[in-house]
Amino acid sequence: MKIATFNVNGINHRLENLLAWLASAKPDIVCLQELKAPDKQFPKSAIEAAGYGAVWRGQSAWNGVAILALGNEPVLTRTELPGDPSDSQSRYIEAAVNGILIASLYAPNGNPQPGPKFDYKLAWHDRLISHATELLSTGLPVVLAGDYNVVPEPRDIYPTRSYDDNALVQPESRAAFHSLLKQGWLDAIRKVHPKDVIYTFWDYRRNRWPRDAGLRLDHILLSRKLARQLSGAGVDRDVRGMDGASDHAPAWITLRK
């Protein structure tokens, strides 16, 4: 089974790119982020024509998350991260697919920091940590995949001082991510590539894609049961080089039965 995560940065604007990648990569399950479209504008017909069932939670102009399943209909289990009923941002969705609980998440960016946006980022990650604890306690096979908006460690960002004040690299942000690993979640891409420099995001500005000035922001975390089935992982970098591409590339893993 192949499971992928892809921040599409506008699903309708990048639909041609997304469909081309789906046809080429043929992932069984896909977690999407930054749909940037309200629910009624989700391209359901095009996704179905590509062979995928889908559940989604959109939001006009910002955010938005979805889960696609090849030849299957995901069974929706949750459309929001618990812990703050007042949070109306579309950043989390959960569904059951082929006996696995899949979560697609789009964590807050948090910039500028310090400030309210960084406070929201940390509070959101605290809610994720709490919910992840509950998910682990079920003993179910679970995948937490998406754009975490965290660079876990220095080797996950190109050599630069320009991000020193950025929320993505702050100690508090990294501590939140590592709290999940301490719970028992496996960073699948890093497990398969323990020594490699791997990026999933290249900003549009300052020629960063041609310079390979990237960051690793998109992560796939596996519960203990699934961690034993991990057989491969990677990033489809070529997708970032397509005309009209998202600033993210899809990251993926494979699981053996």
N, C-alpha and C positions, 0 to 999 in steps of 0.2 A: 504493500500500500504506500502510495506517495501522497504526502501532505505538505502543502505549501502555504506561505503567507506573502501577501503582496499589497503594499500601500500604493493604490492606483492613482492617487492625487487627482480625483475627478473621474468617476466611472464612465460618464457619457462622453466626456472630452477624450478619454483614452480608450474608448471601447474597441476600436480597431486593433490597438496594441494588445489589449487584454485577450481578445478572441484569437489573435494570431498566436499568442503564447500558449493559451489553453490547447489549441490544436497541435502545437509542436511538443509541448512538455507533457500533456495528458495527465495532470495530477488528478488523483482520486478525490481529494478534498482540498478546498482552497479557502483561506481566510483573507478577506479583503478589508482594507481600511481607507479612510478618507474618500468615501463615496462622493461627498459634496453634492448631494441630491436628495430631495425629499422622497418619502416612500413611493409616491405615485410616479416618480420619474426614474425609478430603478428599471433598467432595461431587461425586464423579465423574459420577454419573447426572444431576444437575441441570446440570452444566456441559455434558455431552454433549447433553442435551435443548435447550440453548441454541445448539447447533451447533458446539461447540468440542471439539477434542481437547486433551489436557493431559498434561504431565509435572510432577511435583512432588516436593519433599522436605519433609516436615512435621516438626514437633517439638511435643511436648505442652506446651501453655500459652504457649510463646514461639516467636519466630522463624518460620521456614518460608517457602519460596519456590516459585513455580510459573511455568510458561509455558503459555499457551493459544494455540491456533491455530484460526482459523475455517475449518471444513470440511476440516481437515487434522490429521494426527497428528505432533506434534513428534518429532524423532528425538533422543533423549537422548544427549548426549556427555559430560557431566560433572555430578556432584552435589556437588562441593565445590571450594573454592578451594585450589589446591596450595600447598605450602610449610610446612604444619604438620599432620602426621598425627594429632596429639593433639587438634586442634580438632574438637569434636563438635557445634558449633552449626550449625544449618541456615540458612545465609546466602547460598548461591550455588548456582545451577543453570544449565546450558548446554544448548542444543538447536539442531539445524538445522531451519529452517523455510523452505520455498520458496527454497532456495539461499543463505539468510542464516544466519549463526551468531548466535544470540540468547543473551545472558546476563541473568538476573534476579538482582539482588543486593540484600541488605539489610545495609548496613554497621553496625558497632557504634555505639551512641550515645556511649559513652565517659564518661558522668557517673557519679559525681563526678570531677572532675579538680582537681589531679593525683591519681594513684592507679592501681591495677591495671587498672581498667576503661578508663582513658584510654590506658594502655600497650598494652592489647589492641587498642584502636581503631587506634592508629598502626601497630602490627605488622600488623594485618589489611590496612590500606591499603597498606602496603609490599608485602605479598603480592599484592594486586590490581595494583599498579603493575608488579610483575615479570611477572605472568601477562599483563597487557595488552600488555607489550612483545613477548612471544612471539606473541600473537594478531595484532598488527600485522605482525610479520615474515612471517606466512603469506601476506599479501596478500589474504586472504579478506574479503568484506563482513561486518562484525561490528557488533553493537549491544550496548553495555553500558548496561543500563537498570535503574533502581531507586531505592531510598531510600539515598542516600549518607551521610545524617546529617552533611552539611556544608553550611553557608551560605557559598557561594563568595566573596562580597564584601559590603560593608556595605549596598548597595542591595537585597540579597536578604533583608533582615529589616526589619521595621517599626521606626520610630524608638524606641529604648528603651535603657536601661542595664541592664535586668534580666537580660540574657543575657551580660553582660561576662565572667563566669566560667564560662560554659557551654562544654562540649567542642565544640559545633557550630560555634563561631565562633573558636576558638583559632587562632593563626597556624600551628601545626603541622598542624591539620586542613585549613585552607585551602591550605597548601603541598602537602599530599598530593593534593588535588583538582587543583590547577594543574599538578602533575607529569604528570598524565594528559594535560592539554591540550598541554603542552610536547612530549609524545611524538608528537602529531599527531592525537589524538582531538578531535572537534568537539562542543562543547556546543550541541546542536541548538536548544534552546529559546532560548538567549541569542542565537544566530546569527540566528534569525528575528525576535526582539524585542530588538534591541541596546540600546534606550533605555528600555524599559518596566519598570515595577515589577511583578514577577510572583511570586506566592506559590503554594505547593502544600500547605502545612501550616498549620493553625490550632489551637493547643492548646485543649482543652476548658475549661481554667481561665480565670478572670478575663475572661470575656465576649469572648474574643479573636476569635471568628468574627464576631459582629455589629460589632465595632470594626475589622474587617479588619486585625487585628494578626497578620500571617502571616510565614512564612519560606519560602524556596525550598530544599527539601531533596531533591526528587525530580528526577533528571536523566537525560537520554538522550544518551549519547555515541556518536558514529558514527566508524567507521574512514574512512580517506581515500576509499576507493572509494564508500562510501555517502554521504559528505558532498556529493559532486557531484550526488546525486539528491534532496537535501533540497528539498521544495517548500512545506512548511508546518509549523506547530507551535502548540501551545496548551495550556491547562489548562481542564478542565471544572469550573469553580468551583461550578456549581450543585449538583453531587453532594455537596459538603461541606454544603450547606444542607438536605439531605434528613433526614427523621426517622430517628434511629438511625444517623446517618452516621459513617463513619470520620473521624478528624481530618486525614486527607489527602484531596486531590482527585486524580483521574487527570490525568496529563500525557501528551501524545501528539505524534507527528510524522507527516507524510506524506512518502512517497518517490515520485518519478515513475519510470517504467520507463526 
